Amino acid sequence: QAKKLVEKETNAVWDALELIVREHPVLLNRAPTLHRLGVQAFEPKLIEGDAIELHPLTCAAFNADFDGDQMAVHVPLSLEAQLEARILMLSTNNILSPSNGKPIIVPSQDMILGIYYLSQEPMTDKPVHSTIISRFETVDENGNKKFEKYTSTAGRFLLANLLPKNHNIKFSLVDRLLPKKIVSEIIDSVFRFCGQKTTVIFCDKLKDLGFKHAFKAGISFGKDDLVIPESKTQLIEDTKKLIADYETQYSEGLITRGEKYNKVVDAWSKCTDRVAGEMMKGISATQKTPDGLKINSVFMMADSGARGSAAQMKQLAGMRGLIAKPSGEIIESPIISNFKEGLTALEYFNSTHGARKGLADTALKTASSGYLTRRLCDVAQDLTITKVKCDEPGFIELSEILEGGNVVVSLSERALGRVTASDVKHPITGEVIIKKLSMIDEAGCDHIDSAGIKSLKVFSVMTCSSKEGVCATCYGRDLSRGKMVHVGEAIGMISAQSIG
C-alpha cells in the first residue's frame, strides 16, 4: 500500500518525508577532504530539482563552486551519531578555520562586490551613495539603548543596520571602504564580542545584502574598462634606446655577455613596472563628471578582492613583460603587447613556454601536496592534549619577525593564543599588562601593541615536559573555537592538515 503511494508521489508522501527530515542533520562531504571542514553537517531542506543546493558561505570551507561539483551525503542514523553531528559538525558551529583561527564563512566574489559597492565614498549620482545624516541605534555597557547622529552615505547605513547591538561594535566599523580583508575583520570582531549565533545571523544578512546590491549596481566588465596608459609607447621607446646602448657596449667589448643580459632584463622589468604603475594610476582614478563619480568597474572587482588582481590587470592592459623558459631562465625579449592589443605571432609563441609550464606544475603540485599531507598525518596522528598543565614547562622568547628593516609579522600576531610564561610588563612604567599563566587574547594583543613591547616569554609545544602528548598550557588556544584547548583534542592531526 505505502509502496504504491510513494510511486504515485501523492501529497501525503511529501508531508511524511518533510516530517522525517525535520531536525535530522545530514553530513555533506566534498572530495578531496583536505581538512576537517571538508565534512560538515546540515539540516536538509526539501526542494524541487535534482541538484544539491548549498549555502554560498560554506563554499570556501569545501572549496566548492557551482560548475558541477559532486558531493556525497551521509545520513547519521543512531541518536548518538545525530547528536555528534549536530554539536560538533553543524556548519553553524564551524565559523573559524582550524588552521589560522580567522573566520572561514567570509562572503566572497559577488557578495564582496556588493558590499564594497555599498561602502563607496559619497558620490553624487546614485541615491545609495548620497550623504545623509541619520540616527544610529547603539547600546552602552549596561545594555541601555541610545541614539547617536552620524553623517555618512546611505549605503553605509544599510550595512550598519545589520550590525548586532553591542557596546563594542561601533558605527566606525563599517564607516569606511570595505574590501574582503576588512569584512573578514568585522566578522572576527562580531564573533569575539557577540558570540557564535549572532555572527552566523550577521553573515547571512551580509550575504543577502551583498548579492542584492551587486545585482542592483549592475557592475559589468567591458573592454573599454581596460585603459591602456598613453605613456606606454614612450616608456617602451626609452627602454629600447637603453637596450641599443647596451648592445653597442657589448659589441665594443666594454661589458660581458652576462652583464649585458642582466642589464637588459633589469631595464625591461623596470619598464614593465612603470607601465603597470601608470595603468593602475589611470584605472584607479575616480573622475568627477556631470553625472557623478565614475569608478572603473574592473578596478572595483580587483580592489574589493571579489575577483582578479593587479597582476592580471597588468597583463590585460599594461604589458605582459618578461617571461621565463621552463628551465627558469628569463628570455631577454619581453612581451611588449598586452591581451587587449593582442600579441604578435612571435610573442604568442614565446608565451606558450610559461602557459605549458604552469599547467604541468599544477598537475604535479596537487599530487605532491596530497602526499605531504598524508605523510604528516601519519607522523602526527598520535599527538593529543593529555593534561591541563605539565610539571616543568620550558618557554621560548617571541619577538617580531623583521625582513630588511620592515616588520613582516608583528609580535602581537605571533603571541595571539599563547600562554605567558612570565608577567608581561610595560617597558616604560613597569606595570604588569598580562599576568603569568594567562592566555593572550585580542585585548592582550592590543595592550602589547600600544605598550610597544619588543619580546615576551611564552610556553610552547616544543618545550612542553609531558612524556606523552602535549599539555593544554603549552599549546594555548584552540584556533577553531577561540578558547583554551580541551584535553583530548587531536592537535597533531589539526597541525598536519593545516600545513598540508
matplotlib code that plots the C-alpha trace (Angstrom):
import matplotlib.pyplot as plt

x = [0.0, 2.7, 4.9, 2.1, 1.6, 5.3, 5.4, 2.5, 4.1, 0.9, 1.0, 0.9, 4.3, 5.9, 4.3, 5.6, 9.1, 9.1, 8.3, 11.1, 13.7, 12.9, 15.7, 17.7, 21.1, 22.9, 26.6, 27.9, 31.4, 33.3, 36.3, 39.2, 38.7, 41.9, 40.9, 38.2, 35.9, 35.6, 32.8, 30.0, 26.5, 23.5, 19.8, 18.3, 15.6, 13.4, 13.5, 12.4, 15.1, 17.9, 20.9, 22.0, 21.7, 24.5, 24.7, 27.2, 29.1, 30.1, 31.7, 35.1, 35.5, 34.6, 36.5, 33.3, 31.9, 28.8, 30.2, 29.1, 30.9, 29.8, 29.2, 28.5, 25.6, 25.7, 22.8, 23.7, 21.2, 21.7, 20.8, 24.5, 25.5, 22.9, 23.9, 27.5, 26.7, 24.6, 27.0, 30.4, 29.8, 26.9, 28.0, 27.0, 29.4, 32.4, 32.9, 36.6, 39.3, 41.2, 44.4, 44.6, 41.7, 40.3, 36.6, 36.1, 32.5, 33.5, 31.4, 33.3, 33.0, 29.6, 28.8, 32.0, 31.5, 28.0, 29.3, 32.2, 29.9, 27.6, 30.6, 31.9, 32.8, 30.0, 29.0, 26.5, 24.5, 23.4, 21.0, 22.9, 26.0, 24.3, 25.5, 22.8, 22.6, 20.8, 20.3, 22.0, 20.9, 23.6, 23.8, 26.1, 27.9, 24.7, 22.6, 20.6, 19.6, 21.0, 20.8, 23.7, 23.7, 26.2, 26.8, 27.7, 26.4, 23.1, 24.9, 27.0, 23.8, 22.3, 25.4, 25.4, 21.8, 23.0, 25.5, 24.5, 23.7, 26.8, 28.7, 31.9, 30.5, 30.8, 29.4, 33.0, 33.4, 31.5, 32.1, 35.0, 35.6, 35.1, 37.2, 37.3, 40.1, 38.2, 34.9, 36.8, 38.0, 34.4, 33.1, 36.0, 35.1, 31.4, 32.4, 34.6, 32.1, 28.7, 29.2, 28.6, 24.8, 24.8, 27.8, 26.1, 22.9, 25.0, 27.0, 23.7, 22.3, 25.5, 25.3, 21.8, 22.6, 25.8, 24.0, 21.2, 23.3, 25.9, 22.8, 21.4, 24.8, 24.9, 28.7, 30.0, 33.3, 33.8, 36.9, 36.8, 37.3, 40.8, 42.5, 46.0, 48.2, 49.1, 52.7, 53.2, 54.7, 57.1, 58.3, 58.9, 60.8, 63.1, 63.8, 64.6, 67.1, 68.7, 68.9, 70.5, 73.2, 73.9, 74.2, 76.7, 78.7, 78.7, 79.8, 82.6, 83.7, 83.0, 80.7, 80.5, 77.6, 76.3, 76.4, 74.5, 71.9, 71.4, 71.2, 68.6, 66.5, 66.7, 65.7, 62.7, 61.4, 61.6, 59.8, 57.0, 56.6, 56.3, 53.7, 51.8, 52.0, 50.8, 47.9, 46.8, 47.0, 44.7, 42.3, 42.0, 41.5, 37.9, 36.8, 34.2, 31.7, 28.4, 26.6, 28.6, 31.7, 32.9, 34.6, 36.2, 34.3, 37.3, 39.3, 36.4, 36.4, 40.2, 40.4, 37.5, 39.0, 36.0, 37.9, 41.1, 44.3, 46.6, 48.9, 46.0, 45.1, 48.7, 48.6, 45.3, 46.1, 49.7, 52.4, 52.9, 56.6, 59.4, 58.7, 60.8, 61.7, 60.8, 64.4, 63.7, 65.9, 64.4, 64.0, 65.7, 63.0, 59.8, 56.2, 55.5, 51.9, 49.0, 46.0, 43.8, 46.1, 46.8, 50.1, 52.2, 52.9, 56.3, 55.1, 52.3, 54.8, 57.1, 54.3, 53.4, 56.5, 55.0, 51.5, 52.5, 54.9, 52.0, 49.7, 52.4, 53.3, 49.6, 49.1, 52.3, 51.8, 48.4, 49.9, 52.9, 50.8, 48.4, 51.3, 52.9, 49.6, 49.4, 52.9, 52.4, 49.1, 50.8, 53.5, 51.4, 48.2, 49.1, 49.8, 46.9, 46.4, 47.0, 46.7, 46.0, 49.5, 52.8, 55.3, 58.2, 57.4, 60.1, 59.5, 60.5, 61.0, 59.0, 59.8, 58.6, 59.9, 61.9, 62.9, 65.1, 64.0, 60.3, 58.1, 56.7, 54.9, 54.1, 54.7, 51.0, 50.2, 52.8, 51.8, 48.0, 46.6, 49.8, 50.1, 52.5, 55.5, 56.1, 54.4, 54.4, 55.4, 55.1, 58.7, 58.5, 56.2, 56.9, 53.3, 52.1, 49.9, 49.3, 49.8, 51.8, 49.9, 47.2, 46.3, 47.0, 43.7, 42.8, 42.6, 46.0, 47.4, 46.1, 47.9, 51.1, 50.9, 50.1, 52.9, 55.4, 56.7, 59.5, 59.7, 57.9, 58.2, 55.5, 55.1, 55.4, 54.7, 58.4, 59.4, 56.5, 57.7, 54.8, 56.1, 53.1, 51.4, 51.3, 49.7, 47.0, 49.0, 51.9, 49.6, 47.4, 44.3, 42.2, 42.0, 38.8, 36.9, 38.9, 39.1, 41.7, 42.2, 40.4, 42.1, 41.8, 41.9, 43.8, 46.2, 48.6, 46.0, 44.9, 48.6, 49.2, 46.1, 46.9, 50.4, 49.3]
y = [0.0, 2.5, 1.5, 2.3, 5.7, 6.5, 5.6, 7.8, 10.7, 11.9, 14.9, 12.7, 11.3, 14.7, 15.6, 12.4, 13.0, 16.5, 15.1, 12.6, 15.0, 17.7, 18.4, 15.4, 16.6, 15.0, 15.1, 16.6, 15.9, 17.1, 15.3, 15.9, 16.3, 18.3, 19.5, 18.7, 21.3, 19.2, 17.3, 19.3, 18.6, 20.5, 20.4, 19.4, 21.4, 19.6, 21.3, 20.6, 19.6, 17.1, 19.2, 19.7, 23.4, 24.6, 27.7, 30.1, 31.0, 27.3, 27.0, 28.4, 25.5, 22.9, 24.7, 24.1, 26.1, 25.7, 24.3, 20.7, 19.7, 16.4, 16.0, 12.9, 12.9, 10.6, 10.1, 9.6, 7.0, 6.4, 9.0, 9.4, 10.0, 12.6, 14.3, 14.3, 15.7, 18.5, 19.5, 19.1, 19.2, 21.5, 24.2, 27.0, 25.6, 25.8, 29.5, 29.7, 28.0, 25.4, 26.3, 30.1, 31.0, 33.5, 33.3, 30.9, 32.0, 35.3, 36.4, 36.2, 37.2, 38.8, 39.3, 41.2, 43.3, 44.3, 45.2, 47.1, 49.0, 50.0, 51.2, 53.5, 57.1, 59.6, 60.0, 62.4, 60.4, 57.3, 57.5, 54.7, 56.9, 60.2, 61.7, 61.6, 62.4, 59.6, 58.3, 55.0, 52.9, 51.6, 50.2, 51.3, 49.0, 48.5, 47.5, 50.7, 51.9, 55.2, 57.0, 58.8, 61.1, 60.2, 61.7, 59.0, 57.5, 55.7, 52.5, 52.5, 53.0, 50.0, 48.0, 49.5, 48.3, 44.7, 45.2, 43.5, 45.8, 45.6, 48.4, 47.2, 47.3, 50.9, 52.6, 53.4, 49.6, 50.0, 53.7, 53.1, 51.3, 47.6, 45.2, 41.5, 41.8, 44.4, 42.4, 39.5, 41.7, 42.9, 39.3, 38.5, 41.3, 40.4, 36.8, 37.9, 40.3, 38.8, 35.1, 32.5, 32.6, 36.4, 36.0, 33.4, 35.5, 38.6, 36.8, 35.5, 39.1, 40.3, 37.7, 38.7, 42.4, 41.8, 39.7, 42.2, 45.2, 43.5, 42.9, 46.4, 48.0, 46.4, 46.3, 44.8, 44.1, 45.8, 46.1, 49.9, 49.4, 48.3, 51.6, 51.3, 54.1, 56.8, 56.9, 53.2, 53.8, 56.5, 54.2, 51.4, 53.7, 54.9, 51.3, 50.3, 53.1, 51.9, 48.4, 49.6, 51.3, 48.1, 46.2, 48.8, 48.5, 44.7, 44.7, 47.1, 44.7, 47.1, 44.7, 40.9, 38.9, 38.1, 41.8, 42.8, 40.1, 41.3, 44.9, 44.2, 42.1, 44.8, 47.6, 45.6, 44.7, 48.4, 49.3, 46.7, 48.0, 51.6, 50.8, 48.8, 51.7, 54.2, 51.8, 51.4, 55.1, 55.6, 52.9, 53.6, 57.3, 58.4, 61.1, 63.6, 64.0, 65.9, 62.6, 62.0, 60.0, 57.5, 54.4, 51.8, 48.5, 46.3, 48.1, 47.7, 43.9, 43.6, 46.2, 44.7, 41.2, 39.8, 38.5, 39.2, 41.0, 43.8, 41.3, 40.1, 43.7, 44.3, 41.6, 42.8, 46.5, 47.1, 44.9, 41.2, 41.8, 39.3, 35.6, 32.6, 29.4, 26.1, 26.0, 29.1, 31.3, 34.6, 35.3, 38.6, 39.9, 40.7, 40.6, 44.3, 43.9, 43.1, 41.0, 43.9, 45.0, 41.4, 39.5, 39.2, 35.7, 35.6, 36.9, 34.3, 31.6, 32.8, 32.9, 29.2, 28.4, 29.8, 28.6, 25.0, 25.0, 26.4, 23.6, 20.9, 22.4, 22.5, 18.8, 17.8, 20.1, 18.7, 15.2, 16.2, 18.4, 15.5, 13.1, 15.6, 15.9, 12.1, 11.7, 14.5, 12.9, 9.6, 11.0, 13.4, 11.4, 10.2, 13.7, 14.8, 17.1, 14.8, 17.1, 20.6, 21.6, 19.7, 19.7, 21.8, 23.6, 25.4, 28.6, 30.3, 34.1, 35.6, 38.8, 40.4, 39.0, 41.6, 41.4, 44.2, 46.5, 46.0, 44.2, 41.2, 39.6, 41.7, 40.4, 40.5, 38.3, 35.7, 35.8, 35.5, 32.4, 31.6, 31.3, 33.7, 32.1, 35.3, 38.6, 40.9, 44.3, 47.8, 48.6, 52.2, 52.2, 48.6, 47.8, 44.3, 44.2, 40.5, 38.2, 35.0, 31.8, 33.7, 33.3, 36.2, 37.2, 40.0, 42.5, 41.4, 41.9, 45.5, 46.1, 44.6, 46.8, 50.0, 49.4, 48.8, 45.6, 44.1, 40.5, 38.2, 34.7, 32.1, 28.4, 26.3, 22.7, 22.3, 22.9, 21.0, 18.5, 15.9, 12.4, 11.6, 14.2, 17.9, 19.8, 22.4, 25.2, 24.8, 24.6, 27.6, 28.5, 26.1, 28.3, 26.9, 27.9, 30.9, 29.4, 27.4, 23.9, 21.0, 17.8, 15.1, 17.4, 15.8, 18.6, 16.6, 16.0, 19.6, 20.8, 18.2, 19.3, 22.9, 22.6, 20.3]
z = [0.0, 1.1, -1.8, -4.3, -2.7, -2.9, -6.5, -7.3, -5.4, -3.7, -1.4, 1.7, 0.7, 0.7, 4.0, 5.6, 4.1, 5.5, 8.9, 8.8, 7.5, 10.1, 12.6, 11.3, 10.3, 7.3, 6.6, 3.3, 2.1, -0.9, -2.2, -1.7, 2.0, 2.9, 6.4, 8.9, 7.4, 4.3, 6.1, 7.7, 8.9, 7.6, 8.2, 4.9, 3.2, 0.6, -2.8, -6.4, -8.8, -8.9, -7.7, -4.1, -3.2, -0.9, 1.2, -0.5, 2.7, 3.3, -0.2, 1.0, 3.5, 1.0, -1.8, -3.8, -6.8, -8.8, -12.0, -11.5, -8.3, -6.8, -3.1, -1.0, 1.5, 4.6, 7.0, 10.7, 11.9, 15.6, 18.2, 19.3, 15.7, 15.2, 18.4, 17.4, 14.0, 15.5, 18.2, 16.6, 12.8, 12.2, 9.7, 12.1, 14.7, 12.3, 11.8, 12.3, 10.3, 12.4, 10.7, 11.4, 13.6, 11.2, 10.1, 7.2, 6.4, 4.9, 1.9, -1.4, -5.0, -5.8, -2.1, -1.5, -4.7, -3.5, 0.0, -1.5, -3.8, -0.9, 1.1, -1.6, -0.8, -1.2, -4.9, -6.4, -8.9, -7.0, -4.1, -2.3, -2.2, -1.3, 2.0, 4.7, 8.4, 10.3, 13.8, 14.6, 17.5, 19.7, 23.3, 26.1, 28.6, 30.7, 27.7, 27.5, 24.0, 22.9, 19.6, 18.0, 14.9, 12.2, 8.7, 6.1, 2.9, 2.6, 1.7, 4.8, 6.9, 5.2, 6.3, 9.8, 10.3, 10.1, 12.9, 16.1, 19.0, 21.3, 23.0, 21.4, 17.9, 16.8, 13.7, 12.6, 11.9, 8.7, 8.0, 5.6, 2.3, 2.8, 0.7, 1.6, 4.3, 6.3, 6.0, 7.5, 10.4, 11.0, 11.2, 13.5, 15.9, 15.8, 16.7, 19.6, 21.1, 20.3, 20.2, 17.6, 17.0, 16.3, 14.0, 11.8, 11.5, 10.8, 8.0, 6.5, 6.3, 4.9, 2.2, 1.2, 1.2, -0.9, -3.5, -3.7, -4.3, -6.6, -8.8, -8.4, -9.1, -12.5, -12.5, -15.7, -17.5, -20.8, -23.0, -22.6, -18.8, -19.5, -20.2, -21.8, -20.4, -23.0, -21.8, -22.7, -26.2, -24.8, -22.0, -24.4, -26.8, -24.0, -22.9, -26.4, -26.7, -23.5, -24.8, -28.0, -25.9, -24.0, -27.3, -28.6, -25.3, -25.7, -29.3, -28.4, -25.7, -22.8, -21.0, -21.0, -22.3, -18.8, -17.8, -20.9, -20.2, -16.6, -17.7, -20.4, -18.1, -15.5, -17.9, -19.2, -15.7, -14.7, -17.8, -17.1, -13.6, -14.7, -17.4, -14.8, -12.4, -15.0, -15.9, -12.2, -11.8, -14.7, -13.8, -10.0, -10.6, -10.0, -12.4, -11.5, -14.4, -14.6, -13.9, -10.8, -9.9, -12.4, -10.8, -13.1, -12.6, -13.3, -10.7, -8.2, -8.8, -8.2, -5.3, -3.4, -3.5, -5.4, -8.4, -10.3, -9.2, -10.1, -11.9, -14.1, -14.9, -15.8, -18.4, -19.8, -20.1, -19.3, -20.9, -20.2, -19.6, -19.3, -19.3, -18.2, -20.1, -18.4, -17.2, -15.1, -17.3, -18.3, -22.1, -23.0, -25.3, -23.3, -24.5, -25.2, -26.1, -23.7, -24.2, -25.2, -28.1, -29.0, -29.1, -32.3, -33.5, -32.0, -28.7, -28.7, -29.4, -26.6, -24.1, -24.7, -22.6, -19.4, -20.1, -20.6, -17.6, -15.5, -16.4, -15.9, -12.5, -11.4, -12.2, -10.3, -7.4, -6.3, -6.1, -4.1, -1.8, -1.1, -0.4, 2.0, 3.9, 4.1, 5.5, 8.0, 9.2, 9.5, 11.8, 13.9, 14.4, 17.9, 19.3, 21.5, 24.5, 27.5, 30.6, 31.6, 32.8, 32.7, 35.6, 34.4, 31.2, 29.4, 27.4, 24.3, 23.7, 20.9, 19.0, 15.8, 12.5, 10.5, 6.9, 5.6, 8.4, 7.8, 10.2, 8.4, 11.3, 14.4, 17.9, 18.8, 15.8, 16.9, 20.5, 20.0, 21.7, 23.6, 27.3, 29.0, 30.9, 32.9, 33.7, 30.7, 31.9, 30.3, 29.1, 30.5, 33.5, 34.5, 35.3, 34.7, 31.5, 31.2, 34.2, 34.1, 33.0, 31.2, 27.6, 25.3, 23.6, 21.2, 24.1, 25.3, 21.7, 21.8, 25.1, 23.6, 20.6, 22.5, 25.0, 22.3, 23.8, 21.8, 23.2, 25.6, 27.0, 26.2, 26.7, 23.5, 22.5, 21.7, 25.4, 26.9, 29.5, 29.2, 28.4, 26.2, 24.1, 25.0, 27.8, 27.2, 28.8, 26.4, 23.4, 24.2, 22.2, 20.1, 17.0, 15.7, 18.9, 20.1, 23.6, 25.6, 24.1, 25.7, 27.0, 24.3, 21.3, 18.4, 17.8, 15.7, 13.1, 13.0, 12.5, 9.8, 7.9, 8.4, 7.0, 4.1]

ax = plt.figure().add_subplot(projection="3d")
ax.plot(x, y, z, "-o")
ax.set_aspect("equal")
plt.show()
